[in-house]
Amino acid sequence: MLSLPLRIQFGSDGDYLPWAFGGWSGDLNDRTHTWTEGYVAKLRLPLQSASNDRLLIVDVVPPDGYEQDLFLFVNGSFGGFWSIKRPVEVTMALESQLFKSGDNVFAFVTPRAVRPADFVPDGDARLLGCAFRSLALLDM
């Protein structure tokens, strides 16, 4: 089990890989961030059930020139929504009942993911949602 406060770093220099499953596109050249690829990216975090609400802090970046919607689901339940217009650190209070003891699945949904190559010559051919730089989870 992971203990709180928890901080995860993304990018090739980060430590996110043990918890990432599905929807992440790592690149060795991206040392400080990891893109969500496709419409859903998931993290599986082994946690204790929560007696208090928790605070989620995510440092994210949208694709250049695009606004991105970012939805969060925790164990299948809606956790939050942000409209990402620029690099930003977003926060969300998450109710304790969203968590269980054991694996907790955080699904980040980006329904407006874009393929920059469709708009810019020599643009990235991946279907990109948001670039994650860090994620923190704290007891409130």
C-alpha angles and dihedrals in degrees: 000000000000118000128222138278087055125184124184123190122206132207129063089299091050135094101228099108099088089061101035119100124165128355102037123119112197121190124188088224091057097076097165105034144035124209125226105233119206122359102304133042122181139201122194109207120184104220141157117252112270126248090181133039115267133223119226118200119187127182106208141167127202121220111279110281096005134105113219132200112219120195124187125207122183115200089340096309124111110261105170153315135231134179106220113205101156138000104305146156108236128192135200132182108226120203116241094238090067089072132075134184108269130019113009116192118216110194117193111199122197106181092178096054112156138205104223090201088068089065108023127048109247090009123152111287094208121102098245129197110168136331111238118211101173143348127202130186120194137175112247 
